[in-house]
Amino acid sequence: GPTHAHAPAQQGGGSPVGPRARAHGNQPGGERHQGAPLAGGEAQPGPDSVAPSVPTLPFPDRMPRRRSRNPTERTRKTTTRLSDDEHAEIAAAARARGI
């Protein structure tokens, strides 16, 4: 069940590596496996038989909201808190220019 997802490795026997190391394919015994029960042969092929080239997206027509990795496109926009005299100085300069 889900209780031994973080169980120590020595309770199940087998190799001394933790239970995450034998995630797919190389289980020493089929009784240790946490998926659906293997009924006949139709549940036998692993998760790599599901055509890995086509990811099943929930919205296939929409592009994923991922920012492009171009760092010059969006420079980091920070908000700077001005102290009172800085704000007065900038406001006076803007008033002098007539903005």
MOJORA-V846229 format. One record per run of one state. SS is the DSSP state (a for helix, b for strand, c for the rest). FROM is the first residue (numbers start at 1). TO is the last residue. Records with the same first field share a line. If there is no record, write none. Layout:
BEGIN
SS->FROM-TO  FROM-TO
END
This chain:
BEGIN
c->1-1  6-8  12-29  33-46  50-83  98-99
a->2-5  9-11  30-32  47-49  84-97
END
